[in-house]
Amino acid sequence: MYMNYKIKRVQYADLADYMQVNCKAWQESYKGILNDKFLSKLAVDLEEYIKRQQEKFDKQEENGIRKFLLFVEDKPVGMMS
């Protein structure tokens, strides 16, 4: 089956999508390993995490740190930096 996908370099406006995927990845990857309360709190604190990434974005770009999002059928499903 063919799936429509693309990899996009994250721009400032994409940081919310990036952090949502990051949060979901932590919740799925560490379920049963890390405390459930900690993992559920990630979603509650998501806005704070987005703000922190926004504050660091320009500095990270200057230092050569690049973030990317994987979209499948125009939905962000993966991330890397």
N, C-alpha and C positions, 0 to 999 in steps of 0.2 A: 504494500500500500504506500503510495506517495504522500508525503506530508510537506506542507509548505513551511519552511523554516528560514530564519535569518539570524545572523549574529550582528549585534549593533554595539558600537562603542558608546558607553554611557556618557551622556551630557548631564549638565546640572539638572535639567528638567526631568531626567529619567531616574533620579535617585530614589524616589518613592517606590517605583517598580523594583529597582535593584534591592532595596531593603526589605520589601515584602517577600521577594523570592528568597532572600537570605534568611529571614525569619522562618519561613516555611521549611527551608532546608534543614535548619537546626532542629525544628520540632519533629520532623520526620526522621532525621538521621540519628538523633540522640534519645528518642523515645525508649524508655526502659533502661537507659544508661544514666541519664541525668534526671534530677528530680522533676516530676510533672509540674509542680508549682512554678519552678524556675522557667520551664519551657512555655507554660501558658502566659507567664508574665512578659515574655518577649513580645507577644502581640499587643499587650496593654501598653508597653513602653515604645511601640513602633514609631510614634511621632517624634519622640525624643531621639531615637536612633537616626531618623531621617535628618533632623536638625543638625546632629553632630556630623553626619556625612556631608551635609551642605557646607558647614563651617570649614571642613577640612578639604573640600573638593579642589579648590584652586591650588593649595599647597601640594596636594598629592599629584596633581597634573604637572606642576612645575618640577616635581621630583621624579617624574617618569612613571608614576603609578597609574595604570589604566584599568578601568573597569569595563566589563562587557556583559551584555544580556543576550540570552538565547530566547528567541521567540518561536513558538510553534503555532501555526494558524493565528498569528498576530497576538498571541497571549504570551507574556513573559513567564518562562518556566525554568530557566537556569541562569546562573551568573558565575563570573569568575573575575579575578583581578590579577 
